[in-house]
């Protein structure tokens, strides 16, 4: 059980760090604009070596930001619950900490693809047409990898829960 939780905790830490870095950095999309290299993220866009704050309140940016923040918060809560799962305290005996951590990681995994899908849909259908030579960049790819890491963290914690429950089936709540 502890090896599954340890693997889950490792995936959770990596996934959460990647979620925060992906949401905070400004390399979600790269493109050429008027003969100059440009890139943009959820908060900033940069033309050449000069960066500007995205002041427009465009719905897809706001939705992508919100889902990335919610995903990072759920993953952080999952880490806290996952660390508490190692503690053998008698409080909350009916609340399985590995199960709760797994659910939080799966919820985080639900929010991350929503953010990535919204950004992808608008980028491909609208921004991709505006900028001829464009591509998704490393911040976007970090978000995709973070999605996988939080998903595997949830799998690990569910396996730990299943292992714990199979050992303690006769113990009533």
C-alpha positions as CSV (number, residue, x, y, z in Angstrom):
1,X,0.0,0.0,0.0
2,X,2.7,2.5,0.9
3,X,4.6,1.9,-2.3
4,X,1.5,2.8,-4.3
5,X,1.0,5.9,-2.2
6,X,4.7,6.8,-2.6
7,X,4.4,6.5,-6.4
8,X,1.2,8.5,-6.3
9,X,2.8,11.2,-4.2
10,X,5.7,11.4,-6.7
11,X,3.4,11.7,-9.7
12,X,1.3,14.2,-7.7
13,X,4.3,16.5,-6.9
14,X,5.5,16.4,-10.5
15,X,2.0,17.0,-11.9
16,X,1.2,19.9,-9.6
17,X,4.5,21.6,-10.3
18,X,4.0,21.2,-14.0
19,X,0.4,22.5,-13.7
20,X,1.6,25.6,-11.9
21,X,4.5,26.2,-14.4
22,X,2.2,25.7,-17.4
23,X,-0.4,28.1,-16.1
24,X,2.2,30.7,-15.1
25,X,4.4,30.8,-18.2
26,X,3.8,32.6,-21.5
27,X,4.7,30.0,-24.0
28,X,1.4,28.3,-24.9
29,X,1.6,29.4,-28.5
30,X,4.4,30.6,-30.7
31,X,4.0,32.4,-34.0
32,X,5.5,34.9,-36.5
33,X,3.9,38.3,-36.6
34,X,5.2,41.0,-39.0
35,X,8.5,39.2,-39.4
36,X,9.1,39.0,-35.7
37,X,8.9,36.0,-33.3
38,X,6.0,36.2,-30.8
39,X,4.6,34.0,-28.1
40,X,1.7,34.1,-25.8
41,X,0.4,32.5,-22.6
42,X,-2.6,32.8,-20.4
43,X,-1.5,36.0,-18.8
44,X,1.2,37.6,-21.1
45,X,2.0,37.9,-24.8
46,X,5.4,38.8,-26.0
47,X,6.4,40.4,-29.3
48,X,10.2,40.2,-29.8
49,X,11.8,40.8,-26.4
50,X,8.9,42.9,-25.0
51,X,6.1,41.4,-23.1
52,X,2.6,42.8,-22.4
53,X,-0.1,41.9,-19.9
54,X,-3.2,40.4,-21.5
55,X,-5.7,43.0,-20.4
56,X,-8.6,41.9,-22.6
57,X,-11.2,39.8,-20.8
58,X,-11.7,37.2,-23.4
59,X,-13.9,34.3,-22.3
60,X,-11.7,31.5,-23.5
61,X,-8.6,32.9,-21.7
62,X,-10.7,33.3,-18.5
63,X,-12.1,29.8,-18.8
64,X,-8.6,28.3,-19.5
65,X,-7.1,30.2,-16.6
66,X,-9.9,29.2,-14.2
67,X,-9.7,25.5,-15.1
68,X,-5.9,25.5,-14.8
69,X,-6.1,27.1,-11.4
70,X,-8.9,24.7,-10.3
71,X,-6.8,21.8,-11.5
72,X,-3.7,23.0,-9.6
73,X,-5.8,23.6,-6.4
74,X,-7.3,20.1,-6.6
75,X,-3.9,18.6,-7.1
76,X,-2.5,20.5,-4.2
77,X,-5.4,19.4,-2.0
78,X,-4.7,15.8,-3.2
79,X,-1.1,16.1,-2.2
80,X,-2.1,17.3,1.3
81,X,-4.6,14.4,1.6
82,X,-2.0,12.0,0.2
83,X,0.6,13.1,2.8
84,X,-2.0,12.7,5.5
85,X,-2.7,9.1,4.2
86,X,0.8,8.2,5.5
87,X,-0.2,9.2,9.1
88,X,-1.8,6.5,11.1
89,X,-4.3,8.6,13.2
90,X,-7.6,7.3,14.5
91,X,-9.5,10.4,13.5
92,X,-11.5,10.3,10.3
93,X,-11.6,6.5,10.3
94,X,-14.6,6.4,7.9
95,X,-12.8,8.8,5.5
96,X,-10.3,6.9,3.5
97,X,-7.4,9.3,2.8
98,X,-6.0,7.4,-0.1
99,X,-9.5,7.2,-1.7
100,X,-10.0,11.0,-1.1
101,X,-6.6,11.8,-2.5
102,X,-7.3,9.7,-5.6
103,X,-10.7,11.4,-6.1
104,X,-9.0,14.8,-5.9
105,X,-6.4,13.8,-8.5
106,X,-9.1,12.6,-10.8
107,X,-11.0,15.9,-10.4
108,X,-7.7,17.7,-11.1
109,X,-7.4,15.5,-14.2
110,X,-10.9,16.5,-15.2
111,X,-10.2,20.3,-15.0
112,X,-6.8,20.2,-16.9
113,X,-8.2,18.7,-20.2
114,X,-11.1,21.1,-20.1
115,X,-8.6,24.0,-19.9
116,X,-6.4,22.5,-22.7
117,X,-9.4,21.7,-24.9
118,X,-10.8,25.2,-24.6
119,X,-7.5,26.7,-25.5
120,X,-6.9,24.2,-28.3
121,X,-10.3,24.8,-29.8
122,X,-10.0,28.5,-29.9
123,X,-6.4,28.4,-31.0
124,X,-7.0,26.1,-33.9
125,X,-10.3,27.7,-35.1
126,X,-9.5,31.3,-34.6
127,X,-6.0,32.3,-33.7
128,X,-4.5,29.7,-36.1
129,X,-6.2,31.4,-39.0
130,X,-4.9,34.9,-37.9
131,X,-1.3,33.8,-37.7
132,X,0.1,31.8,-40.6
133,X,3.0,30.1,-39.1
134,X,2.1,29.0,-35.5
135,X,2.5,26.1,-33.1
136,X,1.8,25.1,-29.6
137,X,4.8,25.6,-27.3
138,X,6.3,24.1,-24.2
139,X,3.9,25.6,-21.7
140,X,1.0,23.9,-23.4
141,X,3.0,20.6,-23.6
142,X,3.8,20.9,-19.8
143,X,0.0,21.1,-19.2
144,X,-0.5,17.9,-21.2
145,X,2.2,16.1,-19.3
146,X,0.8,17.4,-16.0
147,X,-2.6,15.9,-16.9
148,X,-1.0,12.5,-17.3
149,X,0.9,12.8,-14.0
150,X,-2.2,13.7,-12.0
151,X,-4.1,10.9,-13.7
152,X,-1.4,8.4,-12.7
153,X,-1.4,9.8,-9.2
154,X,-5.1,9.1,-8.9
155,X,-4.5,5.6,-10.2
156,X,-1.8,5.0,-7.7
157,X,-3.9,6.2,-4.8
158,X,-6.9,4.2,-5.9
159,X,-4.7,1.1,-6.0
160,X,-3.5,1.9,-2.5
161,X,-7.1,2.3,-1.3
162,X,-8.0,-1.0,-2.9
163,X,-5.1,-2.7,-1.3
164,X,-6.0,-1.2,2.1
165,X,-9.6,-2.2,1.8
166,X,-8.9,-5.8,0.8
167,X,-6.8,-6.1,4.0
168,X,-9.3,-4.5,6.3
169,X,-12.6,-5.8,4.9
170,X,-13.9,-7.0,8.2
171,X,-13.2,-3.8,10.1
172,X,-16.5,-1.8,10.3
173,X,-16.5,2.0,9.9
